[in-house]
Amino acid sequence: MTHPKRAITRDVRTRNPKRPGRAGRELEEAGWPEGTVRVRDVMTRPAVTFREGMLVGAAVKAMRARNIRHAPVLDDAGHLVGIVSDRDLRQAILDPALRDAFEDLDRTLRAQTVKDVMTWGVITTKPDALLREVAQLIRANKIGAVPVVEHDRVIGMLAAGDVLTAVIRMLDEGVISFPGRWGAEA
């Protein structure tokens, strides 16, 4: 006959850490899913992409129609060359020097391409990257979104809003359950 206390494992029975001196780390790993949530789990796919020759006016209309704020810019071969944001487009439309040079907004919109206003140095990520690492990258670089690239092709976008949606989902599901981390009493 088995002793009833032996049917319950030591770590459940005593709540002691498996390795002395590592209690905080083991509790943190048990309460935070940072090693399991990947970019592919929360990214928006497929990504809405623009060609570098697209006119600024068409890009503004496409962003409004699709309710997006960032779009990767591709060359004719389909390779990522930049990223354009709604802020880039607003600055191009409202820049006084450009309006004076072109005399009116309509001509500006017809003459400028996405290539003229996009950001060239694009920070990208892979779909297998940990969400926590990419969230830190977004925060550290003060950017709103990163293209997700696999085999030199853009397969999705991860925006700061996607990260917040994932955190809210984890809070709702009770996955994040370590309130002591933020100074609250457990």
C-alpha positions, 0 to 999 in steps of 0.5 A: 500500500502506498503512503498517501503523502508519497503520492504527492510530489515533493515540489507540490507538497512543500512548494520548495524550489527544486534547486536551492538559491534559485527560488525566485527564478523558478517562481518567475519562470512558472508565472511568466510565459516569456519563453513560450510566446513567439512573434508568429503567435501574435503578429498580423499576417499577411502584411500590407506592403507598398511598392517603392514607386507607389504615389504618396496619395495612394499610400495615404488612401490605402492606409486609411482604407485598411486602418494601418499605421505602418507598411513595409516598402518592397522593391520590384523584386519583392525585397524589403527596402524600407518602412513607411508610417502614417507620420512619414506620409503626414510630414510629406503632405504637410511640409511647407517647403514641399507645398511651396515648391509644388504650389499645391497639395494635389501636385505634391501627392501626384509627384512624390513616391513612397520611396521619397518619404520612407525610412530606409534603415528597417529593424526586422524580426523573425517569426520564431523570435521571443515576443519579449525580446521584440517588445524590448526592441520596439521600446528601446528604438521607439518604433511602432512596428517591425516587419516579420521576415522569413527567407528574405520575404515579409510575412507579417507585421508586429506592431506595438498594439499587437504586443499589448493585445497579447499582454491583455490576453495573457492577463485575461487568461490568468497566465501572468500571475506573479503580482509581486513583480510590480511591488504588490503584496502576493 
